[in-house]
Amino acid sequence: MNGSKAKTTKFKHSGDMGDIVYSLPVIKALGGGTLYLDPEGGLSSDLVGWKGHRKTKLNASSIDSLKVLLENQSYLTEVRYWSGEEVDYDLDRFRLYADGKRNLVESHSMAFGVKFNGEPWLDVRKRKVSKYVISRSLRYHGNYEYWEQFDKSILKDSVFIGLEEEHRYFKLVFGHDVKYYKTASIIDAAEVIAGCEYYFANQSLLSAIGQGIHANMTVELYRDTKTNFFERDGARYV
């Protein structure tokens, strides 16, 4: 990587945290640099509004929680709050290509004429906590039956990560007695995913991380879109 370019090239994103993770291959392909994240969630951007929304959920707290994972990547020299600075690449342009017909890495790639090579883009230390790891956010549910018929024999060798309310909901709805493992941070959760043999998830920030490290995983897809669909070895979709 060209060190001088990495120090001077400026990227900006206002998306939700999963969107930011899916923008990283483009940043890497363009030589890396400083990533500015908008704590107002793109409120001032004409690119962000959709279906009555004027901003994303991105704020200072979520930026702080994601920063350690991002700055652990060799192609990112620094992550900063964006406060109107001129940038070289406004990554929010991915929304012009996010039509559900392609995954979000490809949407970012098309916005800047970059070809996604399909390789892993996250460097995360492996931490062995459990053979199997499960997460299921409270959004983007698309296959109730899959979880209802989930193989209960692996639950004794599994942990559930994510928010405590997600774990409570999972147990309440499906009746699966799986141990909750509290992760202190996003980088902590990423290391647990990297260290497991197999990961089960729905569409979420954590599944985006799983895709970024090329975890062996099954993903519950939401509706009939390909935003989180990657044709690669080790990934299965239900």
N, C-alpha and C positions, 0 to 999 in steps of 0.2 A: 504494500500500500504506500502511496506517495504521502510522506509525512506532512509536507507543506500544504498539500491539498486538504488533508484531513483536518488541519488546523484552521483553514480559511473557508471551506465550503459550509454553507448554512442551510439547514433543512428546518421546516416548520410543520407541525401537525396539530390539529384541534380535535381529532377523533377520539372515540372511546378507546380504552386501553387495548382491547383486542385488535382494533384497527391499527394502532401504533405498532404492535408486534408484527402485524402483517405488512407493514411498510418497510421493515428493516432490510429485507433482501434488496430493495431498490436503493436504499442508502448505501448498502455495502457495494452494490454494483457501480454506483456513481462515485466511489472512492472514499466514502465515509466523511465524517466531519462533526460539526456541532448540531445537536438536535434541539430546537426550540419547541416547547409545548405550551399551548395556550391555556392558561388557568381559567379563562372565561368560556372555554368550550366552543370557540369559534363564533361567538356572538356577533363579532364585527365582520365576519366573512360571508360573502355572497355564495360561497361554495357549500356551506354547511346546512342551510335550511332544507327540510324535507317533511312533507306531510304535517305541516303546522308547527313543526319544531324549529326553533331558531338557534339552538345550541345543543351540544352533546353533554354528557355527564362529566366530562373532564374538568377537574378543578385542581387547586394547589395540593390538596391532600392526596389525590390519586396520582398526581405527578410525582410527589415525594415517595409514594409507595412503589412506584415502578422504576424510579431512577437507578437504584442499585443494580437491578437486572440489566438495564440498558447500558449503564456505564461499565458493566463487566464485559461488554462486547468490544473487541479490538478496533472495530471500524468506527466507533463512537468516541470522540475525545471528551465530550462534555454534554450534559443535558441541562438546559436552562429554561426558566419561564420566558415565554414570549410576551413582549410588551410593545409591539409595533415595529420591531426591527425589520429592516429589509433582509430578505433571505434569497438564496439562489433557487431553492426548490420548495414550492408550497405543496406539500404532500396531500393537502385536502382536495387536490384535483382528482384524486382517485374516485371521488364520488361521481364524476362525470362518466365513469366507466363501470360503476358498481350496479349492474342491472340484474344480478342473480344468475347470469349465464356463465360466470367464471368465478374462480376463487379470488379472495381479496388481495393476494399477492399479485395475481395477474392484473387486477384492476389498477393497482399502483404502478405496475410495470408498464401498462399501456399508456398511462398518463405521461410517462417520460421516455417512451420509446426504448425501454430496457427489456431484455429478454430474461425471464426467470429460468435459471438453470436447474431448478428442482432440488438443489442441495440443501442440507440443514443450514440454518442461519443463526442459531442460538448456541452459544458456548456456555454450558451449565455444568457445574460440578455434580457428580453423582453421589447421592446420599441414600444408602439402603435403609429403609424404614419398614417396608412390607413388600411381599412378592407382588401383590396386586394393589392398585390405587384406583379409587373411584371418586369422581366429583360430578355434581349435577346442579347447575345454577337454577335459580327460580325463573329464568327466562328461557325462551327458545325450546319448548317441549314439543316433540314431534312423534314420539313412539312410546306411548305408555305401555303397550304390550311387551315390548322388549324388556323393560325393567321389571314388569310384573312376573315374567317368566325367567328372570335372571338366574343363572346357575348358583344356587345357594351353597353348593359345596365349597366354593372358593372364598366365601365370606370370612371364614376363620383365618385366612391368610391375607386379608384385605384391610385397608384403612380408607376412611372417607376424609377428604380434605376440602377446604373451602370455608364458607361461613357456617357458624353453628346452626343458624336457622335453616340453611340448606340441608344439613345433616338431619335435623329434626323432621323436616318435611319429607325427606327421603324415607326415613323410618316409618313415619306416620302413614304415608300413602302406600308404600309397597310392603311394609312389615319386615324389611330386611334388617337383621341385627348385625350391623357392621360397626366396628369401632371408629370413633371420631379421633382424628389426629390433628391437633391444633398447630397450624403453621404461623410463625410470628410475622412473616412478611411474604411478599410475592417471590423473592429470590429463594426463600426457604421452601415454598411450595414447589417451585421449579426444580429444586434439587431433589425433592422427594419423588417427583414424577420421573426425573432423569434416572433415579436409582432403582426404579421398580422394573419388573419383568414385563408387566402389561398394565395398561391404563385404560379405564372406561370413563367416558365423559359425554356431555352434550356440548353444544356450541357455547363457548365462553372464553374469557381471557385465558383460563388454565388450559383449555383444549388448544388454543392458539399457541401456547407455549409448548404443548406436547407436539404439535405439528412442527414447530420451529426446531426442536431437537430430534425430530424423526423418531419419536417414541413408538413402540408397538402399541397400537391403541384401536379401540372401537369408539366411534363418534355417533351419537344420536343426532341426525340432521333435522333441521327445522324447515318444514314446508318443502316445496319442490324447487330449491335453489342450490347452486353450486358454490356459494360464497365461502364455505369451509370444506370443500371437497378437493382433496389432493390425490392424484393418481401416483401412488408410490408404494413400495414394498412396506409392509408392516401396518398399513392403515386400512381399516374396515369401517363400513358405514351401514347404519340401520335406520 
